[in-house]
């Protein structure tokens, strides 16, 4: 049996957010997309990740989300992997560091976001991989 890769379980072509948006705009965008994490890009390149938790923390401390930009609240060095990374290695890394998502990037252009692998994707993968009644892929 071959080891499944992230490509088979990731969310392809995820929405991204600009680093220069204010946090109120980012919160609204996340709400519209029903997203908990958004990769942050500047000039078409990955520069970070913003989570709903980041926004909530800033909101509880400062209260004015229009006064700060995404770049001021994002995690600047997000966890990334390529689409051919083995699912077990990525899931282990996410669990060890409590990452809510892995940003899947193009191996040829590491700043280019091609997918997301979230904890929800990991649970879906677990369900599929342990479902003994499902047909083999």
C-alpha positions in Angstrom: 0.0 0.0 0.0 1.4 3.4 -0.9 1.5 6.2 1.6 -1.1 8.9 0.8 0.1 12.4 0.1 -1.3 15.7 1.1 -2.4 16.3 -2.5 -5.2 13.7 -2.1 -6.7 15.4 0.9 -5.8 19.1 0.7 -8.2 21.9 -0.2 -7.0 23.1 -3.6 -6.9 26.7 -4.6 -7.7 28.3 -1.3 -8.7 31.9 -0.9 -5.9 34.2 0.3 -5.9 37.6 1.9 -3.7 40.6 1.4 -1.2 41.7 4.0 -2.4 45.3 3.8 -6.0 44.8 4.6 -7.2 45.9 8.0 -8.2 43.3 10.5 -11.9 44.2 10.4 -11.9 43.5 6.6 -10.0 40.3 7.2 -12.6 39.2 9.9 -15.4 39.9 7.4 -13.7 38.0 4.6 -13.1 35.0 6.9 -16.8 35.1 8.0 -18.0 35.3 4.3 -15.7 32.3 3.4 -16.5 30.4 6.6 -12.7 30.0 7.0 -10.7 29.8 10.2 -7.3 30.3 8.5 -6.3 32.3 5.4 -2.8 32.4 3.8 -1.5 36.0 3.6 0.1 37.1 0.4 1.9 40.2 -0.7 2.8 40.7 -4.4 1.5 37.2 -5.1 3.9 35.6 -2.6 3.1 33.8 0.7 4.1 36.0 3.6 2.1 34.5 6.5 -1.1 33.0 7.8 -3.9 34.7 9.7 -6.3 32.8 11.9 -9.6 33.7 13.5 -7.8 33.2 16.8 -5.3 35.9 15.9 -8.1 38.3 15.2 -9.9 37.5 18.4 -6.8 38.0 20.4 -6.1 41.4 18.9 -9.8 42.4 19.2 -9.8 41.5 22.9 -6.7 43.6 23.6 -7.2 46.6 21.3 -10.8 46.5 20.3 -10.3 48.5 17.1 -9.7 46.1 14.2 -9.7 48.9 11.7 -6.5 50.3 13.2 -4.3 47.3 12.5 -3.3 45.6 9.3 -3.2 41.8 8.6 0.6 41.9 8.5 0.6 43.1 12.1 -1.3 40.1 13.4 -0.4 37.3 11.1 2.1 34.5 11.8 5.0 35.4 9.5 6.6 32.0 9.2 3.7 29.5 8.7 4.1 25.8 8.4 4.3 24.8 4.8 4.7 21.5 2.8 4.7 20.4 -0.7 1.8 18.5 -2.3 3.7 15.2 -2.3 4.5 15.3 1.4 3.3 12.1 3.2 0.1 12.7 5.1 1.5 11.0 8.3 4.6 13.3 8.4 2.5 16.5 8.0 -0.2 15.3 10.5 2.6 14.4 13.0 4.2 17.9 12.6 0.8 19.6 12.9 0.0 17.6 16.1 3.4 18.2 17.6 3.3 21.9 17.2 -0.5 22.4 17.5 -0.7 23.9 14.0 -4.3 24.3 12.7 -3.2 24.2 9.1 -0.4 23.4 6.7 -0.1 25.7 3.7 0.6 23.6 0.6 3.1 25.3 -1.7 4.4 24.6 -5.2 7.8 22.9 -5.0 9.1 25.0 -7.9 7.8 28.3 -6.4 7.6 28.0 -2.6 5.9 31.3 -2.3 3.0 30.2 -4.4 0.0 28.7 -2.4 -1.7 25.8 -4.1 -3.6 24.3 -1.2 -4.4 24.1 2.5 -4.4 21.0 4.7 -6.4 21.8 7.8 -7.3 19.7 10.9 -10.7 19.2 9.2 -8.9 17.8 6.1 -6.8 15.5 8.5 -10.0 14.2 10.1 -11.6 13.5 6.7 -8.4 11.7 5.7 -8.4 9.6 8.9 -12.1 8.7 8.3 -11.4 7.6 4.7 -8.2 5.8 5.4 -9.7 3.8 8.3 -13.0 3.1 6.5 -12.6 -0.6 5.6 -15.8 -0.6 3.6 -14.6 2.2 1.2 -13.3 1.1 -2.2 -9.5 1.4 -2.6 -8.3 4.5 -4.3 
